[in-house]
Every structure is written in C-alpha cells, then in structure tokens.
Amino acid sequence: MHWFNVNAAVPELYEPYIDPLTEDAVTAEALEEIFVPDLVEQELNRSDDHIAIPEDVLRRLGSWRPTPLLRAHGLEDALGTRCRILYKYEGSSPIGSHKANSGMAQAYYTKRAGRKRVYAETGAGQWGSAISLGSSFTGLQCDVFMVGNSFDSKPSRRILMETFGAQVHRSPTVQTQAGRAEREREPGSPGSLGLAIAEAVEATKADPSASYALGSAFGFVCLHQTIIGQELKDQLASSDVRADVLISCIGGGSSFAGLTFPFLTEPSGRRPELLAVESNAVPKVTRGRFTYDHGDSSGLTPLIKMYTLGHEFAPPGIHSGGLRYHGLAPQVSKMISLGMARAESYSQIEIFDAAVLFARTEGLVPAPEAAHSIAAACTYAREHRDEERTIVFCLTGHGFFDLSAYQLYLGGDMEESDTPDALIAESLARLGPDPASRTAASRSATPHAAPSSAPVTPAFADWQRRHLPPQDVAPAAHTGVGPRAPAATAGTVDLTRAKVVTERTLAACGPDTTSILLQAQIVVTPAARDELRRRGIGVHRHKQDTR
Ligand SMILES: *Cc1c(COP(=O)(O)O)cnc(C)c1O
C-alpha cells in the first residue's frame, strides 16, 4: 500500500514555501528545525508518484482501515432524489476522525528519527487526540498545547488525550516565552490556535530530543490522508460505480486532499467533480484571496501561497472547531484556483439541519465539520433529483464529543453564523491591496528581484515591496539558494545565540545597528519584525545550527 504524492503526479499544484525574511524558497534544513527528516523529505518530494507506507504504520491503520463506504439510503429517501449518496466513514478510527491517519504516520517517523518527545497544538482537541494516540503506540512522550478556552470548555477531549498518556497544557502556558508574553499582555487570556502553534514550535526548538507534529495543511499531512481516496477508488471499482462528485469540508484541507488527490490522474472524462465545503464564518475560498500568507496567526511560519482570509483573521466561535482556520493547503488552493475543484459555503444552522436529518435517517451523529459535507451533498442531490448521479462525501468524524452543540440546536438556542464583509475586508486589507485590482503596468514596475528558486507571482512581488525593508530584498544577482552570506559590517549584531527574537532582544541592540545575524529559522515575532522594519535593520540568517 502506498500514499499518493500529488507533488509528483500533478506537478502544477506545487508552490514552494517562502521565508519572509530571506524571501528564498524554504529549504529542507530550515524545515528540519522543527520536523523530522522523513517528513521533510515527504514535504519536498516531487519525484515519486507513490510513497510506500511503512509496515508498522500500515499495521496500526489496519485496526480500523479500510474505512467503510456506506450508502445513505435513508437520506436519499428523505430527499426524494434519484441520486445515489455514498459516504466514506472516517469516524470509525479510534479517535473518531480522519486525523488518526496522519497521527499514526507522524508518531512513527518521529520515533524512527530517535526523538523522545513530540509537541503539538490543538484547538478543539481532534489533532491532539490523534497525535496522543500515535505517541502512545510508538512510545513517545506527547505534549499538547491546547487553546485555553477549549481546554476549559471541552474537558472530554482533554481527558481522552490524557487517557492516551499525553500531557495537555492550557495555552498560554508559563513554559514558553510566547506564552508568558501573552499572559503578561492579557492576564486570563483565552489563547488562540496561533498562540498554541507558537508555543509548540518554541518548545520544539528549545528541545533537541523533540519534534513538532502538525494536524493539517502541510503537504505531508495531505499525503498521509490520501489513503482515504485510494481506498475509495478500490471500493468504487469493486462495485463498478463511478462517482460524479466528491465532497469534503475544508479546515486546513487535508481530508479534502486525501479524498480527491488520487482521482486527479483519472482521464478527464471520468474525473468526478470536486467540491470543497467551508463554513460561511470562515469563507477563505468563497470570500478570501489567493495569495501568499502565513499559516499561523502569529506570522511565524513561512509564506504559503493559498486561499486566505489573512493570518490575523479571528474566526468567530462556531461549533465546527476544525474549520476555524484562515488558510488552506497550498495544493488544494491551487486546484481550486485552476478550476479543478470548486467551493461552497454553508451556515451553522444549515449544517445542523443537515446533521440532524442525517442522524435521524442514517443513525449516525456527524461531527459538525462533517455536517458541512452532508449539507452540500443534500443540495447536490436536490438539484439533480431526477438524475441518477453518484455523490460521495467524506464523513470526517463522528459527533459524540459535540453533543452539547446538538443540545443547543435542539433547544432552539443555536446561533446563526456569518462573518460581516467589513471584518473580512479589514483582515484582507492587512495583507495589502489586492494585486488583482492593480494594473499590469504598476505590477511590472515592482523594483525588486525575484528569488530565483521560486516562481514569483505579482502578489508576492507586491508583498515584498510593501513588507520587506529595502536592504533585506535580494539584489538581482542573488542566487536564491540558501540564506545570503552575513554582511561583515560594523553595525551587525551577532544574535546567533538567540532562541527567539522579540522586541526586547532588539531593544538591546544599539542605535548603530544596521543588521542582525541569526541562526536559520529562529523565530522573529511579528512585533519584532515591525520593529526591524521601523528601524531599517536587515536580517541575515546563518545556516549552521546546533541540531
Ligand atoms: C480537523 C477536522 C476537519 C478539518 O480538517 P481538514 O484538515 O480540512 O480535513 C474536518 N472534520 C473533522 C472531524 C476534523 O476533526
């Protein structure tokens, strides 16, 4: 059994990550600062269409895979449609969602790299549960930074993680600089996913025996989820059924990727329509922008070309915690931008309507995230009620941990979700003007050179011009391979011993400072980045590191 590597099989979907400070494509060395080498290799692999699933991982997955492909007869009858509605049920994993697929793989590779500990963040607790279980199976210590308000309001997910042996920390913690800074700034802070990521990354960097595990959006996570689509292909073929449309909800996009990527190589006449479903509260595709942005709200990750609402977008508190993410996996984003897939959005009441209909007709209580796919499947089945089409959606998880949300819905107390245009516009404005609205002439007038290792889009050139201090932009001659050599000028301050660069670090740099020297991929906080820009201080990164 293999995973399907879309980066090799459909190369036009690949866009490299960009380091905002060096503007180069992010290198394997940089990614290895936080991820183990096997996962970095998978992230950057553009040559193998298929990547073998290790025996040990297969054995673990085999305790609940292949997941069933079921037919929703009851739902079809209730909708009065001639369409056939099938669903791939990922809620049958031990933690109740598809996230276990990557949890098993990431724990395996972390152990294999000789690490003792894995750090992860979790919002609602789903990814935390997956990596906790994987860690328990492989004998790793697992530390999960759980967003404070979820920690307080969702004790059952925390207890599940602890049952699997993980240590769950209420983020913000006092263990990390990022956590302490937040607690100082706002005593009693409820935390956020961005902050939990920042804490997990900081903890990882400070501990050479540890590595970081990530639940969605990155290429290797999407890769691990392709087992879903490959099983589906076999299941459809064995019953001689061809799908007309494949549907999954999009948080970071890993389940959608896993379901659909293996179908991209079907001949065009046989390829199903691909439909991604988002919450109208977090409408990155239907109302966001396709551009370069950070993957986390603190601006610590590289720049990723994706659909985004802006990394500082604060998603409203909907019950579909897994969809509260401002961005989307770059390959999935590219698919949509090229017209290979499309997206729809649904509101919270619409998806609970669909969830309860599904529960009553199929006997299965879906996770609210998965209910987005059910709502879209119902719409499709109604629109094509007189046609014998085959709809397949991914039921990403069960809703047994979400019963309090069902209680609100059933009691008539569920709030409708939407995000005002003004809020989205404000968040997108923080990314700068929409390059699509600028003239070609003004775009081509951009004074800065492209990093040669990465295709530069007008959006990114524009981003560079607005955000990078002039001396930090590559001269035309720069090769773009790796960080630039440190400038040996008098104003350079050596910060290669720093673990993180904050405003306080910079306050210690004298007024003559013209540039600072850092280890590759040391975190520069967004506030410190602003300060660098304000003072016109350049950043040089050093390749060697202690790890
Ligand atoms: C996390 C999660 C999602 C969304 O994540 P993707 O990476 O987009 O798949 C969807 N459904 C469930 C049940 C989840 O736990």
The ligand as an SDF file (V2000), in Angstrom:
LIG
                    3D

 15 15  0  0  0  0  0  0  0  0999 V2000
   -9.9530   18.6460   11.7490 C   0  0  0  0  0  0  0  0  0  0  0  0
  -11.2110   18.1720   11.1810 C   0  0  0  0  0  0  0  0  0  0  0  0
  -11.6940   18.6350    9.9290 C   0  0  0  0  0  0  0  0  0  0  0  0
  -10.9860   19.6510    9.0970 C   0  0  0  0  0  0  0  0  0  0  0  0
   -9.6440   19.4280    8.8430 O   0  0  0  0  0  0  0  0  0  0  0  0
   -9.0540   19.1460    7.3910 P   0  0  0  0  0  0  0  0  0  0  0  0
   -7.6080   19.1490    7.5750 O   0  0  0  0  0  0  0  0  0  0  0  0
   -9.5510   20.2140    6.4780 O   0  0  0  0  0  0  0  0  0  0  0  0
   -9.5650   17.8270    6.9860 O   0  0  0  0  0  0  0  0  0  0  0  0
  -12.8610   18.1090    9.4480 C   0  0  0  0  0  0  0  0  0  0  0  0
  -13.5730   17.2090   10.1390 N   0  0  0  0  0  0  0  0  0  0  0  0
  -13.1520   16.7470   11.3320 C   0  0  0  0  0  0  0  0  0  0  0  0
  -13.9990   15.7510   12.0420 C   0  0  0  0  0  0  0  0  0  0  0  0
  -11.9620   17.2120   11.8870 C   0  0  0  0  0  0  0  0  0  0  0  0
  -11.5280   16.7350   13.0560 O   0  0  0  0  0  0  0  0  0  0  0  0
  1  2  1  0
  2  3  1  0
  2 14  2  0
  3  4  1  0
  3 10  2  0
  4  5  1  0
  5  6  1  0
  6  7  2  0
  6  8  1  0
  6  9  1  0
 10 11  1  0
 11 12  2  0
 12 13  1  0
 12 14  1  0
 14 15  1  0
M  END
$$$$
